Amino acid sequence: MTLYDNKKVRKQSFLLEEEKAMQLLHETNYGFLAMQAETGGGYGIPMNYVFEEDKIYLHAAVEGEKIDCLLKEPKVSFCVMGPIHTIPRKFTVNYTSVMVHGEVLMDLSHEEKVHAMELFIAKYSPEDAEVGMRFVEVRLPRTRVFCIQIERISGKDKFLSD
């Protein structure tokens, strides 16, 4: 069973191919985490992340508003965007985006947290892997590493000519 499911995309003509969606998830550096605010309504924040198989790994401070929201309601969405190009004469924008829906898991094993941080170092600082792992050893006790267990992924590719 694939996690990629574009059936709920309203404009079927804008469907992004699964291979391109996975590539965008791997290559994009930041996404937007959307969640339920503790007091109702929405709460969202841009975050760096890593993507592996059926999980998106994130990290944050051990406590704070984001963590409080996620502990209260773990169902979230996470969106990444490719390059955006405005087409003024057509009053539209060209873009590629991927939307992930899933549930946040907070209670990761120590081994999985270390693995996630290795993925972060490989993505964001590959030339400093050794120093990065020493940094992780010191900072991990003060860092909340969690993941989105992906339930569904969809993507859009809206490109019109100028």
Secondary structure, DSSP 8 states (H G I E B T S, - for coil): --SB--TT-S-GGGB--HHHHHHHHHH-SEEEEEEE-TTSSEEEEEEE-EEETTEEEEEEESSSHHHHHHHH--EEEEEEE---EEEGGGTEEEEEEEEEEEEEE----HHHHHHHHHHHHHHH-GGGHHHHHHHHHHHGGGEEEEEEEEEEEEEEEE----
